[in-house]
Amino acid sequence: MAGAVSRTCSSTRLLARNTSLSTGHLPESLGGACPPLPPNVINPYGRPYRYWQMFLVVLVAYTAWSSPFELALVRAASRAHLVADLAVDAFFCADIVVSFFVAYRDTSTDLLVDDRSKIAARYLTRPGFVMDVASTIPLQIIYQLMGGKRNGPCGFLILLRLWRLRRASKLFARLEKDIRFGYFWTRFIKLICVTLFALHCASCIYVWLAFYYRVKEQTWIGSLHSDFKERSVWFVYTYAVYWSMTTMATVGYGDLHAANTGEELFSICFMFCNMGLACYVIGNMTNLVVHGATNTFLMRDMVDRVASYGKRNRLPVWMLEKMVEHVQLRFQMAELLQEEVLSELPKAVRSAINQHLYKATAEGCYLFRGVSQNLLVQLVSEMKAEFFPPKVDIVLENEIPTDCYIIVYGQVEALTTAEDGTEKFVMKIGPHGMAGEIGVMFNIPQPFTIRSRTLTQVIRVSHSHLLHTVRQAGTADGVTMFSNLIQLLDPLNLASYISPQYLGSLKVQTEDLTFTTDIRVVIHEQSNMASSRAAGKLVYLPGSLEELMKVGQEKFGKAATRVLTADGAEVDDVRVLRDGDHLFLS
């Protein structure tokens, strides 16, 4: 177990292969194979379509930059830009055609719909189809060919291309759920992109306001450079980015300022939007930073509460230190235990995890040597892992037995209290050893104090679950466990550590080696052996065959010399019998 406990990053790499976290196709999202689709129907969760969408996102980035830039600077719309825009429009036109062949998830049934007619009808009736077509057709070029001016009202049709930005939003939403990528950096890059896009759009609007104002000297840049229209477009764009950045950062050096009413109104709107953008960015960054330190805040808060509790109740300093150490260890090991995560999983999954983590350790424990696999499986399914810092009492002497512990790694020591009140060392227990099992198995107060010597990981088994599981597994496993326990305790002279009032009960259990459980059997006369369901007598199974025959003689009035099972096998030992067996006396 100690070797298996590793950093969670390794498990993240293992899970990364099966992290198609789309909610559309359940088997594929869990790593399963995609069901066959009809010809000419595209799987929306397949790699080819995903690669196609990633390529379109790259084109969206170009569109987000070029559309406001070309609108603001007519001279920037060169022949090369025109060819690039038409090529990008051609790819998005192809995507419209592809959309008629892409299966979709029906939200009411959570199944993929691969009917071509339903796919087409759904796409045509959605508003997205109209916007896809409007943003793909080069309306501004058609308008110019018909004799319109590029800087006229229809020149703003180029901004319809910004409809494509929704693809980038969907991409970031999917990447945030993909554990192959860090959530912090994915969110951080998204915030940077949003900020840069807002900055670019504001810069282009400032340029547009300057170029199309009737008096160039009465503009934000014309008051400094009256010949800005004759200068390079990058010269004007750089000034615009600088002013937008100072406005967004609320610096305001005073070298650039609004010079006309239009610029003043836009600056007001821009600063108003900046307040919302700043709240969005700061809020998201704060959540990302605070989320990484949540465990630290919780740990410090718990330590403060423990310290306050100790002071109010005037606890000794050493006891308060032990409490604080345990709280700190609990939070340090929380990453390994992950109890909250496991509690959300189905019981079968939790049981399988426990079998993988703890079964080998339980098999190596002396108490469970020779028991059935059925008992081990039932025991391991409810085991819990815990950590204890050095010099912490795990079990107290004379307390009521509630749990026993299997040592995974580390060391503990068993101590007892001498007559003069001093502690006496009894034995040291290492990995694969057990602590607290004596009180649990014999149902007596714990004879020893169990204290950790080093940082110790244990597996906790509850008293009730252990006894209930052994009763279900049968008497044979209980006898085997008692035999293993007695073999260990013989060299310890256990009687010297146990109060006299409990020795009588202990001797009876160790001499008979019978597990204290009630087993009921149905006894019949041998004449009824033809039918195992014939009327019989339901009795508790006594401790020996002789006693069982005496019970049969009392019930049927006949002495018996043998006990047979329903299959005709002769019984030699009552320990092999199970609850509900049908027995025949002859």
Beta strands, then each sheet from edge to edge (+ up, - down):
strand 1: 104-106
strand 2: 111-113
strand 3: 384-388
strand 4: 393-395
strand 5: 403-409
strand 6: 412-417
strand 7: 423-429
strand 8: 434-435
strand 9: 449-452
strand 10: 456-462
strand 11: 520-525
strand 12: 537-540
strand 13: 563-565
strand 14: 582-585
sheet 1: 1+ 2-
sheet 2: 3+ 10- 5+ 8-
sheet 3: 4+ 9- 6+ 7-
sheet 4: 12+ 11- 14- 13+
end
